[in-house]
């Protein structure tokens, strides 16, 4: 595998996009099981802008676990 360099601006942009995407998916999941589709945007805003503490912690846990697993896999693939 070729060498790559860390770009902090690209990382920050991808992290923000991922945060909003995960917030939307979580809001859609909650609305699906609650049966309240009219609250989708309200739930999305609450999760995305840190107003729902429990959902924020769930999002952070998901993003951190995905980040850790993918970085470990990338490291192992690079040193193979």
WORA-V174762 format. One record per backbone hydrogen bond with DSSP energy under -0.5 kcal/mol. NH is the residue of the N-H (numbers start at 1). CO is the residue of the C=O. E is the energy in kcal/mol with one decimal. If there is no record, write none. Layout:
BEGIN
nh = (NH & NH)
co = (CO & CO)
e = (E & E)
END
This chain:
BEGIN
nh = (8 & 11 & 12 & 13 & 14 & 15 & 16 & 17 & 18 & 19 & 20 & 21 & 22 & 23 & 24 & 25 & 26 & 27 & 28 & 29 & 30 & 31 & 32 & 33 & 34 & 35 & 36 & 37 & 39 & 40 & 43 & 44 & 45 & 46 & 47 & 48 & 49 & 50 & 51 & 52 & 53 & 56 & 57 & 58 & 59 & 60 & 61 & 62 & 63 & 64 & 65 & 66 & 67 & 68 & 69 & 70 & 71 & 72 & 73 & 74 & 75 & 76 & 77 & 78 & 79 & 80)
co = (6 & 7 & 8 & 9 & 10 & 11 & 12 & 13 & 14 & 15 & 16 & 17 & 18 & 19 & 20 & 21 & 22 & 23 & 24 & 25 & 26 & 27 & 28 & 29 & 30 & 31 & 31 & 35 & 36 & 37 & 39 & 40 & 41 & 42 & 43 & 44 & 45 & 47 & 46 & 46 & 51 & 52 & 53 & 54 & 55 & 56 & 57 & 58 & 59 & 60 & 61 & 62 & 63 & 64 & 65 & 66 & 67 & 68 & 69 & 70 & 71 & 72 & 73 & 74 & 75 & 77)
e = (-0.6 & -2.2 & -2.3 & -2.4 & -2.4 & -2.3 & -2.2 & -2.4 & -2.5 & -2.3 & -2.3 & -2.3 & -2.8 & -2.2 & -2.3 & -2.5 & -2.5 & -2.3 & -2.6 & -2.3 & -2.4 & -2.4 & -2.2 & -1.9 & -1.9 & -1.9 & -0.9 & -0.5 & -1.2 & -1.4 & -2.7 & -2.6 & -2.5 & -2.1 & -2.4 & -3.2 & -2.1 & -1.3 & -2.5 & -1.7 & -0.8 & -2.2 & -2.1 & -2.0 & -2.5 & -2.5 & -2.5 & -2.3 & -2.7 & -2.7 & -2.4 & -2.4 & -2.5 & -2.7 & -2.4 & -2.5 & -2.0 & -2.3 & -2.4 & -2.4 & -2.6 & -2.5 & -2.2 & -2.3 & -1.7 & -0.9)
END
